[in-house]
């Protein structure tokens, strides 16, 4: 490998995504041995991936500067980089929400520009609306003058910056490689890693930046992830079907759930569609309805702690009923079909037995077992 430090080494998007997810999982679970945990984590990841990922990247591609993503241009370093997440943070021990709710005032126009600037930042793509609002609230203003150094190559990373105004030049080893002209962002890797800056950014004009420090971002992200996992664990602990799972299996299931929200009257699943997953009800009620004689007949209503959509996955048949949100806002935890097949094997016998129970209920409604298919 060439030791030419002026050549930019582009970090593949899939590598950043994998390391981000691993880092979050590690910090939430706090295992005693990082090496053992990493080996187990990546072995499971390899076993469960749907297909091999093409890792081929040309040398020419690695020399380009990706200013659209606002990524700092990494550079080869002779010294080893510092450890990831050097500062300790325990979300379970943190009962104070003050740091995560700090608000720095912004006009509607400024906030709109911030949203537009950060919408393609990898770290922010998986944030829920509440988390994203906390991130935007916590970004603080920094005014700069011509000649000011925003970051210096080799310094420890601390802040992430979004440009509101001003012209900024980027240097690697004193060589000018890029210019930001009143738009752009840089330094987002500092929100995750305690590592030396890979480039220098200097203001050419007066300007205004919005910044966020690593500790605030990590607190928002990790505490939210911790609360979400605890909420899902409590929800899953009250599902009778999941009593067959070991505690660690329910924890893995909690990590695989995705929150989805619906308003009253919205259709969640449609009769006849292919089954893509199942749902656990976090909040609100839903109505299960089945087409019969050119009209929809309500089969049942389900509420918090109940679930639906599993039997279509067990039987591998299309959805035979529709499900609608009712009575106001409904929040669901969604488990996709791949995670379902991987994580709920121990519950499969229970779910198959439930098929007979559902068919018995439908016989009472429609009067003939011949007209009955899997309702969910």
C-alpha angles and dihedrals in degrees: 000000000000117000092208101133093195091068113096116232107208114215108225115241092233091054092051091048093050093047092047093053092045092049092050092047091049094049093047095048097037095204117196095237119040094194095053090044092049092049092051093043096052094041089056091045091053093047093051102042114114097223141352115279119232106241097182113131124168124230090238092057090052092060096059123100113234100207092158091072092042090232118163109240105250117221133197111265127200092210125063117261120247122262122279115259095003092176114080119234127172111192092192092058094045109093094160116093094183096100093047093051100046108139126203109192119247133174118247088252093052092047091049091052091049091052090050092047097051101036092099097042107121094222092056100046094086096044118116119231094262092050092047091052090051091051092051092046091051096052110107132206124255121184118203137192131210111290096021114139111225095184132357127215110256096020120120112267116244112150140041116218137207117192117230096168141350140060119272131185124212121214134187114193088347091304116125109234107160145008128212112209111198092311140061140068137243142179100045092138087066087070088068110023135052093215137131117275110260095209144018122246119196130182116240095185140015108293149163126233133184113217140188127193125226098243094054093048093047091047092053094044101040098039090049091049090048093050091047092052093048090049091051092046090054090047093050093045088064095052107099093206091061095056085094089067124089116239094255089050091055089049090054089048091051090054091053096054122106122202117235126180131206135179126226112289096020116130114237100184130008128222110252096024122124113260112253099171147319134267138226116201113236097171137000133015135283134203121224111210134181130199111246126163094347092309137088116249119199110237098182147328121239130198144186114330094019126107141208141184097055100109095060086056092049095048096036090227129131119267107282095192140037124235124208134189111244138184100024134306116010124195119193137185109225125207114192122223096256093052089044093056092044100045108029102054093115090056097050096097091052092050092048090053088052090062090072091048092053092047091051090054092050093050087062090054103039100023097224130076089204090071095051127100131163105301097205 
